[in-house]
């Protein structure tokens, strides 16, 4: 077994503790954190490179933005702010994000910090903190980095969600009062469209169930056999929930995510394993990429 370094363990513990504290208050940090934003694609991104952050960094930056009321999901390192002609205001505190790096190291060690491969080389995973600042904390940047996009018309957002879901080509069956994915039938079951409080709640629920659908053996092949109350079940529900959150933010959908019934099991999971939310968030980014690939193949904008 690999034993993580003390630095990595500290990072896992600190970020997990922040998320656990929010869940203990009955609040999931990923539930519609983009609602106060400008609309459209609201995943946190680097303002210099325009690349969206991934995995647990999305949760960390969403939580920071909510807590401080930042209106835009744009972030920079201290150096990037300087390179763009700006400066971080005195007294502002950065938000830590995690960079994961893997290195191949020759030979074996007897301290259990890495696992040797057949040729004696080891893959060692390092976690490092980097601090970033929201553009609201930075003065002197080019004006376009402070610009708030105009809200998208509801019809455009709904049309994009419809196109995204249609491109997946899943077997979706409507009826009844339960939303679920049935592995034995490889189908998504959803109540009728009109049974939801509104279109966006329908889309959010559908994205959650399609995240489960991605785990079929013919697709991403995740373990979907966990029973309600088990850690495997809680982990899969967390992956689906985070996938739906990431995609809702990307599509500009503000539908309600189905978090309340799972908070207890997620707390148990995260308290038992400080790396669980890192694994789930990483997996969710992978699932979102996979589901997005169907639209990309068809040339459908997402």
C-alpha positions as CSV (number, residue, x, y, z in Angstrom):
1,X,0.0,0.0,0.0
2,X,1.1,3.5,-0.7
3,X,1.4,5.9,2.2
4,X,0.9,9.5,1.4
5,X,3.3,12.2,2.5
6,X,2.6,14.4,5.5
7,X,2.1,17.4,3.3
8,X,-0.4,15.6,1.1
9,X,-2.2,14.3,4.2
10,X,-2.4,17.8,5.5
11,X,-3.9,19.1,2.3
12,X,-6.4,16.3,2.1
13,X,-7.4,16.9,5.7
14,X,-7.8,20.7,5.5
15,X,-9.9,20.7,2.3
16,X,-12.0,17.8,3.5
17,X,-12.6,19.6,6.8
18,X,-13.9,22.7,5.0
19,X,-16.4,20.6,3.0
20,X,-17.4,18.6,6.0
21,X,-18.1,21.8,8.0
22,X,-20.4,23.0,5.2
23,X,-22.2,19.7,5.0
24,X,-22.7,19.7,8.8
25,X,-24.6,23.0,8.3
26,X,-26.8,21.2,5.8
27,X,-25.2,23.0,2.9
28,X,-23.4,21.3,0.0
29,X,-20.8,23.8,-1.4
30,X,-21.7,22.7,-5.0
31,X,-25.4,23.4,-4.9
32,X,-26.1,26.2,-7.3
33,X,-23.0,28.3,-6.4
34,X,-23.2,29.9,-9.8
35,X,-26.7,31.4,-9.3
36,X,-25.3,34.7,-8.2
37,X,-23.0,34.9,-11.2
38,X,-23.5,36.4,-14.6
39,X,-25.2,33.4,-16.2
40,X,-23.8,31.2,-18.9
41,X,-20.7,29.1,-18.3
42,X,-19.8,29.6,-14.7
43,X,-17.1,27.1,-13.9
44,X,-14.2,28.8,-12.1
45,X,-11.5,29.6,-14.6
46,X,-8.1,31.1,-14.8
47,X,-8.5,34.6,-16.1
48,X,-5.1,34.6,-17.8
49,X,-5.4,31.2,-19.6
50,X,-9.2,30.9,-19.7
51,X,-8.8,27.3,-18.6
52,X,-11.5,26.0,-16.3
53,X,-10.3,24.5,-13.0
54,X,-11.1,20.9,-12.4
55,X,-11.9,18.4,-9.6
56,X,-11.8,19.5,-6.0
57,X,-10.5,23.0,-7.0
58,X,-13.9,23.7,-8.5
59,X,-15.5,23.1,-5.1
60,X,-12.8,25.1,-3.2
61,X,-13.2,28.1,-5.5
62,X,-17.0,27.9,-5.5
63,X,-17.0,27.9,-1.7
64,X,-14.6,30.9,-1.6
65,X,-16.7,32.9,-4.1
66,X,-19.9,32.2,-2.2
67,X,-18.3,33.1,1.2
68,X,-16.9,36.4,-0.1
69,X,-19.6,37.3,-2.6
70,X,-17.3,37.5,-5.7
71,X,-19.5,38.1,-8.7
72,X,-17.2,36.5,-11.3
73,X,-15.6,33.1,-11.5
74,X,-12.2,34.4,-12.6
75,X,-9.0,33.7,-10.7
76,X,-5.3,34.6,-11.0
77,X,-2.1,33.8,-9.2
78,X,-0.2,36.7,-7.7
79,X,2.3,36.6,-10.5
80,X,-0.3,36.4,-13.2
81,X,-2.0,39.5,-11.8
82,X,1.3,41.3,-12.0
83,X,2.0,40.1,-15.5
84,X,-1.4,41.5,-16.6
85,X,-0.6,44.9,-15.1
86,X,-2.6,44.5,-12.0
87,X,-1.9,44.2,-8.3
88,X,-3.6,42.3,-5.4
89,X,-5.0,44.8,-3.0
90,X,-3.2,45.0,0.4
91,X,-4.8,42.7,3.0
92,X,-6.5,40.4,0.5
93,X,-6.1,36.7,1.2
94,X,-5.6,34.1,-1.5
95,X,-7.6,30.9,-1.9
96,X,-5.5,27.7,-1.9
97,X,-5.9,25.3,-4.8
98,X,-4.2,22.0,-5.3
99,X,-1.8,21.0,-8.1
100,X,-1.3,17.2,-8.5
101,X,1.9,16.0,-10.0
102,X,3.2,12.5,-10.6
103,X,6.8,11.6,-10.9
104,X,8.5,8.4,-11.8
105,X,11.3,7.5,-9.3
106,X,13.7,4.7,-9.8
107,X,14.2,2.1,-7.1
108,X,12.2,1.1,-4.0
109,X,11.9,2.6,-0.6
110,X,11.0,0.7,2.5
111,X,8.9,3.5,4.1
112,X,5.8,2.7,2.0
113,X,5.6,6.2,0.4
114,X,5.2,4.7,-3.1
115,X,4.5,1.4,-4.8
116,X,7.2,-0.2,-7.0
117,X,6.4,-1.4,-10.5
118,X,7.8,-4.5,-12.0
119,X,11.0,-2.7,-13.1
120,X,11.5,-1.1,-9.7
121,X,10.3,2.4,-10.8
122,X,7.7,4.0,-8.6
123,X,5.0,6.5,-9.4
124,X,5.0,9.1,-6.7
125,X,2.1,11.6,-6.4
126,X,2.7,15.1,-5.0
127,X,0.1,17.6,-3.9
128,X,1.1,21.2,-3.8
129,X,-0.8,24.3,-2.7
130,X,-1.0,27.3,-4.9
131,X,-2.8,30.5,-3.9
132,X,-5.1,32.3,-6.3
133,X,-7.1,35.6,-6.1
134,X,-10.4,36.4,-7.6
135,X,-10.3,39.3,-10.0
136,X,-12.5,41.2,-7.5
137,X,-9.4,41.2,-5.2
138,X,-7.1,42.7,-7.9
139,X,-6.9,46.2,-9.1
140,X,-5.5,47.5,-12.5
141,X,-6.4,44.5,-14.7
142,X,-7.5,45.0,-18.3
143,X,-11.2,46.1,-18.2
144,X,-12.5,43.0,-20.0
145,X,-11.5,40.8,-17.0
146,X,-14.0,42.7,-14.9
147,X,-16.8,42.7,-17.5
148,X,-20.0,40.9,-16.6
149,X,-21.5,39.0,-19.5
150,X,-25.1,39.7,-20.3
151,X,-27.5,37.0,-18.9
152,X,-28.5,34.5,-21.6
153,X,-32.1,34.2,-22.5
154,X,-33.8,31.3,-20.8
155,X,-34.7,29.7,-24.2
156,X,-31.0,29.6,-25.2
157,X,-29.9,27.9,-22.0
158,X,-32.8,25.3,-22.2
159,X,-32.0,24.7,-25.9
160,X,-28.4,24.0,-25.1
161,X,-29.4,21.6,-22.3
162,X,-31.8,19.8,-24.6
163,X,-29.1,19.4,-27.3
164,X,-26.6,18.2,-24.8
165,X,-28.8,15.5,-23.4
166,X,-30.1,14.5,-26.8
167,X,-26.5,14.0,-28.1
168,X,-25.9,11.3,-25.4
169,X,-28.4,9.0,-27.0
170,X,-29.3,7.2,-23.8
171,X,-32.4,5.1,-23.4
172,X,-34.6,7.6,-21.4
173,X,-38.0,6.4,-20.2
174,X,-40.5,8.9,-18.8
175,X,-43.2,8.0,-16.3
176,X,-43.8,7.3,-12.6
177,X,-42.5,9.4,-9.8
178,X,-38.9,8.3,-9.4
179,X,-35.7,9.4,-11.1
180,X,-33.0,6.7,-11.4
181,X,-30.6,4.8,-13.6
182,X,-31.4,1.1,-14.0
183,X,-28.1,-0.7,-14.8
184,X,-29.8,-4.0,-15.6
185,X,-31.8,-2.3,-18.3
186,X,-29.2,0.3,-19.1
187,X,-31.9,3.0,-19.1
188,X,-32.6,6.3,-17.4
189,X,-36.0,6.6,-15.7
190,X,-37.4,10.1,-15.2
191,X,-40.8,11.5,-14.2
192,X,-42.7,13.3,-16.9
193,X,-41.2,16.7,-17.9
194,X,-44.3,18.5,-16.5
195,X,-43.9,16.8,-13.1
196,X,-40.9,18.9,-12.2
197,X,-41.1,22.4,-10.7
198,X,-39.6,23.8,-13.9
199,X,-37.4,22.9,-16.9
200,X,-34.2,23.5,-15.1
201,X,-35.0,21.1,-12.3
202,X,-35.7,18.5,-15.0
203,X,-32.4,19.1,-16.7
204,X,-30.4,19.0,-13.4
205,X,-32.0,15.7,-12.5
206,X,-31.5,14.2,-15.9
207,X,-27.8,15.2,-15.8
208,X,-27.4,13.5,-12.5
209,X,-28.9,10.2,-13.8
210,X,-26.9,10.4,-17.0
211,X,-23.8,10.6,-14.8
212,X,-24.8,7.2,-13.4
213,X,-25.4,6.0,-16.9
214,X,-21.8,6.8,-17.8
215,X,-20.7,4.1,-15.3
216,X,-22.1,1.2,-17.4
217,X,-19.4,-1.4,-18.3
218,X,-19.6,-0.4,-22.0
219,X,-18.7,3.2,-21.0
220,X,-16.6,4.3,-18.1
221,X,-17.1,1.0,-16.2
222,X,-17.6,2.2,-12.6
223,X,-18.9,0.0,-9.8
224,X,-22.6,0.6,-9.6
225,X,-23.4,-2.3,-7.3
226,X,-23.4,-0.5,-4.0
227,X,-26.5,-0.6,-1.9
228,X,-28.1,2.3,-0.2
229,X,-26.2,3.3,2.9
230,X,-22.9,1.7,1.8
231,X,-19.8,3.8,1.2
232,X,-19.7,2.6,-2.4
233,X,-23.2,3.9,-2.9
234,X,-22.4,7.2,-1.2
235,X,-19.3,7.6,-3.3
236,X,-21.2,7.0,-6.6
237,X,-23.9,9.4,-5.6
238,X,-21.3,12.0,-4.8
239,X,-19.7,11.5,-8.3
240,X,-23.1,11.9,-10.0
241,X,-24.0,14.9,-7.9
242,X,-20.7,16.7,-8.6
243,X,-20.9,15.8,-12.3
244,X,-24.4,17.3,-12.5
245,X,-23.1,20.4,-10.7
246,X,-20.2,20.9,-13.0
247,X,-22.4,20.4,-16.1
248,X,-25.2,22.6,-14.8
249,X,-22.6,25.4,-14.2
250,X,-21.2,24.9,-17.7
251,X,-24.7,24.9,-19.3
252,X,-26.0,27.8,-17.2
253,X,-28.7,25.6,-15.7
254,X,-29.9,26.5,-12.2
255,X,-31.9,23.4,-11.4
256,X,-32.1,22.0,-7.9
257,X,-29.5,19.2,-7.3
258,X,-30.6,16.2,-5.2
259,X,-28.2,16.6,-2.3
260,X,-30.4,16.7,0.9
261,X,-31.1,13.0,1.1
262,X,-27.4,12.1,0.8
263,X,-25.7,14.5,3.2
264,X,-25.6,12.1,6.1
265,X,-23.9,9.3,4.0
266,X,-21.5,11.8,2.5
267,X,-20.5,13.1,5.9
268,X,-19.8,9.5,7.0
269,X,-17.8,8.9,3.8
270,X,-15.7,12.0,4.1
271,X,-15.0,11.6,7.8
272,X,-13.8,8.1,7.2
273,X,-11.6,9.0,4.2
274,X,-10.1,12.4,3.8
275,X,-9.2,11.6,0.1
276,X,-12.8,10.6,-0.8
277,X,-13.9,14.0,-2.0
278,X,-10.7,14.4,-4.0
279,X,-11.4,11.1,-5.8
280,X,-15.0,11.9,-6.3
281,X,-14.4,15.3,-7.7
282,X,-11.6,14.0,-10.0
283,X,-13.9,11.3,-11.2
284,X,-16.7,13.8,-11.8
285,X,-14.5,15.9,-14.0
286,X,-13.7,12.8,-16.0
287,X,-17.4,11.9,-16.3
288,X,-18.3,15.5,-17.4
289,X,-15.6,15.3,-20.0
290,X,-17.0,12.0,-21.2
291,X,-20.5,13.2,-21.5
292,X,-19.4,16.4,-23.1
293,X,-17.5,14.4,-25.8
294,X,-20.9,13.3,-27.3
295,X,-21.8,16.9,-28.1
296,X,-18.3,17.6,-29.4
297,X,-18.5,14.6,-31.8
298,X,-21.7,16.0,-33.3
299,X,-20.4,19.6,-33.3
300,X,-23.1,20.6,-30.8
301,X,-22.1,23.6,-28.6
302,X,-22.1,22.9,-24.9
